[in-house]
Amino acid sequence: MAYALFKDGEKLSRTFSTEEETLEKADKAGLVEHCDNQPVLEAKLKIKPCPADPEPHDDADLDWTPDKRAS
């Protein structure tokens, strides 16, 4: 099972192998707040299972940088 970051049903990121990895990459991208030492995604963002991307990617291919995110 693969996971990705979604906003309002639209996939914002490439897929990752676990929810934890997706959250870690979202945190590195500045999309996670920490409340009481717990990571919390920004409003309307969700990590959901989805089909794996057809081609492999690396971190250089992350497509959720702040200038590319959906508003």
Steps between C-alpha positions, in 0.01 A plus 500: 500500500629846411409832663496862387400842625161630386314829530127509423531165322786615273829313524781744583800272532665199351433175680695362794509149641362588845283762670794580727730573206232722343464694825878532533532644147205735562672618819823569309294699247358717780147360479486368857449686826599355834244527780588345834787315327253339258525560124186652348454559127395847386124550460330297228809282440464125541716197446306234312575162345516505121644306207878519477648736243576317174864610496746524789588843640757641738489801731605732216159424347289620793224711352350664807739786551310806625503672158346192333235412761136555431361797693 
